[in-house]
Amino acid sequence: MRIISGKFKSRKIDFPKNRLTRPMTDRTKETLFNIVGSFVFGKHVLDLYAGSGSLGLEALSRGAISATFVDQASWAQKIIEKNLKSLGLESQATMVGMDMLAAIRKLEKKKVGFSLIFVDPPFMKGLVKKTLLRLDGSDIVLPFAQVVVGHMWREELPDAELKHLKLVRTKRIGQACLSFYFRLESTDEKTKSYISGEL
């Protein structure tokens, strides 16, 4: 696994070599960041279900200010810390070693906010829906923040139940999909078209 672009382009990063994780492929990751584009620059990033931390690390390489990595697995935490040390990014990173719900509660208490959030949980476990519903009502998602979700193409999404997050684009890559949500202050169609790259 490698960093695709930015300051650390082509640098290799470690990842869990077991069946307990499903690293996002380089192809999917490259598609994700091609769509996100320059939005990542200067942002505070949250990487939920971080695994190896590859999404947060890629964001830092591309100019994000900071990245907060959330994963409850001790082996994932060790690999993230190893990758951060290897790239010299410890000062720009925070590790939260707990499950998604507990981590969001902790971040809310700290009154921190994020403009770019990655959600890439194990497929078909109901975690995408659960996470989006929790983020939808949380102040850690800043106005006009982008939430990028990796999921199986047939996985249920809670779009009709979301009050603040709006789905603006879905890109299918094989059996997987990337869905892009924005926390909009307005559901104006022109705004949504601009964000989804149609204008």
C-alpha positions in Angstrom: 0.0 0.0 0.0 1.3 3.5 -0.9 0.6 7.2 -0.7 -0.8 8.2 -4.1 0.0 11.9 -4.3 1.2 14.9 -2.5 4.1 15.5 -0.2 4.6 11.8 0.5 3.8 10.5 -3.0 4.9 6.9 -3.6 5.9 6.4 0.1 4.8 2.9 1.3 2.7 2.5 4.4 2.1 -0.6 6.5 -1.3 -2.3 6.7 -2.8 -5.1 8.7 -2.0 -8.5 7.1 -5.1 -10.3 8.4 -8.7 -11.0 7.5 -10.0 -8.5 10.0 -9.7 -5.6 7.8 -10.4 -4.7 4.1 -8.0 -2.0 3.0 -9.4 0.4 0.3 -7.7 -0.4 -3.0 -5.4 2.1 -4.6 -7.8 2.4 -7.5 -10.7 3.3 -5.2 -8.6 5.7 -3.1 -7.3 7.4 -6.2 -10.9 7.9 -7.5 -12.0 9.2 -4.1 -9.3 11.9 -4.0 -9.7 12.8 -7.7 -13.3 13.6 -6.8 -12.5 15.4 -3.6 -9.8 17.4 -5.4 -8.5 20.5 -3.7 -11.2 20.4 -1.1 -8.8 18.4 1.2 -6.3 21.3 1.4 -6.3 23.1 4.7 -8.9 20.9 6.3 -9.2 19.1 9.6 -9.9 15.5 8.7 -11.6 12.6 10.6 -10.9 9.1 9.5 -13.5 6.7 11.0 -12.8 2.9 10.9 -9.3 4.0 10.0 -7.6 0.6 9.7 -4.1 1.4 8.5 -5.0 5.1 8.4 -4.4 5.2 4.6 -7.2 7.8 3.9 -6.2 10.2 6.7 -2.5 9.8 5.7 -3.3 10.5 2.0 -5.2 13.6 3.1 -2.3 14.8 5.2 0.0 14.2 2.2 -2.3 16.4 0.1 -2.3 19.3 2.4 -4.8 18.7 5.2 -4.0 20.5 8.4 -4.7 17.6 10.8 -6.1 14.1 10.9 -7.9 12.3 13.7 -7.9 8.5 13.3 -10.6 6.4 15.0 -10.3 2.6 15.3 -11.1 0.4 18.3 -8.7 -2.4 17.3 -5.4 -2.3 19.1 -3.6 -3.8 16.0 -4.9 -1.0 13.8 -3.8 1.7 16.4 -0.3 0.3 16.4 -0.1 0.3 12.6 -1.4 3.8 12.4 1.1 5.0 14.9 3.9 3.2 13.0 2.8 4.9 9.8 2.6 8.3 11.4 6.1 7.9 12.8 7.5 6.7 9.5 6.2 9.8 7.7 7.0 12.2 10.6 3.3 13.2 10.9 2.8 12.6 14.7 2.3 16.3 15.4 -0.6 16.6 12.9 -2.4 13.5 14.1 -4.6 12.3 16.9 -5.4 8.7 17.6 -8.8 7.8 19.2 -8.8 4.2 20.2 -12.5 3.4 20.7 -15.6 2.5 18.8 -17.3 5.0 16.5 -20.1 6.0 19.0 -17.8 6.5 21.9 -15.3 8.4 19.7 -17.9 10.8 18.4 -19.1 11.5 22.0 -15.5 12.2 23.0 -15.0 14.6 20.1 -18.2 16.4 20.8 -17.2 17.0 24.4 -13.9 18.5 23.1 -16.0 20.7 20.8 -13.8 19.9 17.8 -15.1 20.0 14.2 -14.2 18.5 10.9 -14.6 19.6 7.3 -13.8 16.2 5.7 -14.8 12.9 7.2 -14.1 9.4 5.8 -16.4 6.6 6.7 -15.1 3.2 5.5 -16.4 0.4 7.8 -16.6 -3.3 7.1 -19.1 -4.0 4.4 -22.7 -5.2 5.0 -22.6 -4.8 8.8 -25.1 -2.0 9.1 -22.3 0.4 10.2 -22.7 2.8 7.2 -26.3 3.6 8.2 -25.5 3.7 11.9 -22.6 6.1 11.4 -24.4 8.4 9.0 -27.3 8.7 11.3 -25.0 9.6 14.2 -23.0 12.1 12.2 -26.2 13.7 10.9 -27.0 15.1 14.3 -23.5 15.9 15.4 -21.8 19.3 15.6 -18.4 17.7 14.8 -19.6 17.9 11.2 -19.0 21.5 10.3 -21.3 23.4 7.9 -20.5 22.6 4.3 -18.4 19.6 5.5 -18.0 16.6 3.1 -18.5 13.1 4.3 -17.2 10.4 2.0 -18.5 6.8 2.5 -17.1 3.6 1.2 -19.7 0.8 1.0 -21.0 -2.2 -1.0 -23.2 -1.2 -3.9 -26.2 -3.0 -2.4 -25.8 -1.7 1.1 -28.7 0.3 2.5 -28.1 4.0 3.0 -30.3 6.1 5.3 -30.8 9.0 2.8 -34.5 9.6 3.6 -33.8 9.7 7.3 -31.0 12.3 7.2 -31.9 15.8 8.0 -28.6 17.7 7.5 -26.4 15.5 5.3 -27.3 15.4 1.6 -26.2 12.8 -0.9 -24.8 14.6 -3.9 -22.9 11.9 -5.7 -22.3 8.1 -5.8 -19.5 6.5 -7.8 -19.5 2.7 -8.3 -16.2 0.9 -8.6 -16.7 -2.8 -9.1 -18.7 -4.2 -6.2 -17.9 -1.1 -4.1 -19.3 2.4 -4.1 -18.1 5.8 -2.9 -21.0 8.1 -1.8 -20.4 11.8 -1.2 -22.5 13.7 1.4 -22.4 17.3 2.2 -23.7 19.1 5.2 -25.5 21.9 3.4 -27.0 25.1 4.9 -29.3 25.0 1.9 -30.7 22.3 -0.4 -30.7 24.8 -3.3 -30.3 22.7 -6.5 -27.6 25.1 -7.9 -25.6 24.6 -4.7 -25.8 20.8 -5.0 -24.9 20.9 -8.6 -21.9 23.0 -7.9 -20.7 20.7 -5.2 -21.2 17.6 -7.3 -19.1 19.0 -10.1 -21.9 19.5 -12.5 -21.4 23.3 -12.8 
